[in-house]
Amino acid sequence: MLFSYVIEVYAWGVIAALAMAMGTALTICLIALFVHLMRDNAVRVSRLKGKSLSPYWAITLKILAGILFVLMGVLMLQSIGLEQSVSPLLR
């Protein structure tokens, strides 16, 4: 809004702000609808009696998730050192 006021196209700034607000509202509504529908599906599926899996699958999944989080942490830690190797043109 400030930029549109500075370059003297205030009406376009208002229209842009309203369009962004509508886009945000639509996105939030779609996410809420998706969550609601998926929750109903999860409740319905949880009532079904299916074949039970080995308890080792849960342990394996937890270990894999832990390894993934550790790798992501290491990558973020290494990204700190990249600041010194960045080109001076990108600073």
N, C-alpha and C positions, 0 to 999 in steps of 0.2 A: 504494500500500500504506500509506503514511504517513497519507494522508487517511482511508482506511477504518479505520485503527487509531484515529485521533483521534475519529472520530464513532462508534466502537464497533461497526462492522460489518465486522470483520476477515475473516470468512468470505466475504462478498461481494467484498471486495478480492482475495482469493486466487482466487476464481472468475473475476473480471474479468481478472486477470493471466494466468491459464491460457487464457482465451478469446482474449486478445490474442496470446499466444504461438502458439496453434494457427492463428490467422488469418495471422500472419507466416510461419509454417512452410508453410502451404498456398500462400500467395502466392509465396514463393521457389521452392517445388516446381513450381508452374505456370509460372513464368518460365523455370526451367531446362528443363522439358519443351518449352516453346515454342521456346527457343533451339536445343535439340537437333534438333527436327523441322525448323526452318527451315534449319539448317546442312545437314542431309541433302538438303533440297530444293535449296539453293543449289549443292551439289556435283553433284547430278544435272542441274540445268539448265546448269551450266557445261560439262558434257561434250557437250551438244548443239551441233551446228554450225548456226548460224542465220545470218541476214542480218547482215552487219557494218554498223555505222553509221559515218557520217562522223566523222573525228577532231574536227571542229569542235563536235560535240555535247558532248564532254567539256570542251572549253575553255569553252563557253557555260555549262555547268553549274557549273564552278568559279568563273566570274565572278559568276554569280547567287548562289551560296553566299557568296562574299566580300561582296557587296553586302548580303545578308541579315545577316551577322555585324556588319558596320559599322553598319547601322541598329539592330540590337539593342544594340550598344555605346552608340550615341548616345542611345537611349531610356533605358538605365540611367544614363547620365551626367546626363540631364535629370531623372531621378527624384530625384537628390540635392537639387536646388533645390526640390522640392515640400515638403520638410520645413518650410520657413518659411511656406508658405501653408496648412498644415493647421490646422483649427479647434482652438482650445485645449481643446475638450471631448474631442478624440480623442488628446490627448497623454498 
